[in-house]
Amino acid sequence: MSNSDHRKYINSERVEKLLRQLVQIHSPFFHEDEIMEFVHNWLKEHGLNAEYHKFHEKKITDFRGTNVIGKIIGNSEGPQVLLNGHLDTVNICEGWTKDPLGAEVEDGKMYGLGTLDMKSGDAAIMLALEAFNNTVDDFNGEILYTFVSDEEGPYGLGTDALILDGIIDDADVAIVPEPSGGFTGVEFPCLCLGARGGWKYTVELKGKSAHGANPEKGINAINEASKVMLELEKSELKSHEKLGPGSICVLDVEGGGEPMSVPDKASFSVFRHVTIGEDRKYLRKEVADAAARADIEGQYVMNFRDAPHKDNGGFLSYVVSESNPYTKAIKESIESATGKKSNNAYFSSVGDFNYLGSRAKLPTYVIGANGENYHSADEYVELDTVLKTAEIIFDYLIRILVD
């Protein structure tokens, strides 16, 4: 095999064509059937194994979801490389000046919903798989590829189902081509070697009602909630040498009582990004300490969001060691494919990669295309970085399974 063989499959024209096809299929989370069918059929038509992986989340969402999965199996034993990408997007927001499903190209940028997050990464996986399957005859190990639903939804149910159903039990390393540079603001090629985690919780305050003319006879739950929120913001946050500190973001506040009455109920919700060592027990103590400092008179109850099961109510943080042999290999592939050394970073928010890096305990690398406006109007991706992402993935498969 010559080094140029793969360029028949990974080139600018094919990147643009495939990504346009993906973007033109509207696929907000919980509505992915059409794009799953497209990817399933595309893989089959291009000589790759593909099957549907169905799942049903019964407790919270009653969502019947679909993933598309497949394998390329080598001639002898070796590592299993997992390539994971989500095919869903967020919903279309206000403010677009381009057609969000138009996949228009201007000055090397493709505009459209999901161009950056992360249909560009899906296209990169698909083209890298096709190139590998058609140019490599003899290799060790396996490639497991999983195109999942509901990453943008509340629980990451697609990748969660892969874990629950044992689909990725034999994986040794994972690549998730989310837009690493787009999220971190770090120049392409950006390699994320870990990510912060996150939990959502609600604090409910119980006060005492009284007539509004005599507020001193009651306990104002809204005031109590305000005191706790202010003290929470003063919390001393742990910091990790790679991930940095977590963060506390109040999402909403609710409360109120009868007309002319002291409100006896109030609540607020928080999304708490966490670093290594900050788990549910740690966050409960953080809220308890804030309530104690606030010296509230009433009572409070803290509840984490209800979840389908105990392992997907939130996202644990993770870090991959720079001394890991798989880390060395991905850095070498980045330099080989782009001519540049990787710009290392750490993801500040959460995604399916958290499940893979923490629950599945896989060295999980996030490396993807560059662009801007993810989750907002006029989202775009730089097409040349999509091409390079596909080449990085292809080079990595060769480096791990062939060389």
Secondary structure, DSSP 8 states (H G I E B T S, - for coil): --TTGGGGTSSHHHHHHHHHHHHTS--BTT--HHHHHHHHHHHHHTT---EEEEEEETTTT-EEEEEEEEEEE-SEEEEEEEEEEE--B----S--SS-TTT-EEETTEEESTTIIIIIHHHHHHHHHHHHHHHH----EEEEEEEEES-SSSSS-HHHHHHHHTTTTTT--EEEE---HHHHH---SSEEEEEE-EEEEEEEEEE-B--BTT-GGGSB-HHHHHHHHHHHHHT----EETTTEE-EEEEEEEEE--STTB---EEEEEEEEEE-TT--HHHHHHHHHHHHHHHT-SSEEEEEE---SSTTSSSB--EE--TTSHHHHHHHHHHHHHHSS--EEEEESS--HHHIIIIIS---EEEE---EE-TTSTT-EEEHHHHHHHHHHHHHHHHHHHT-
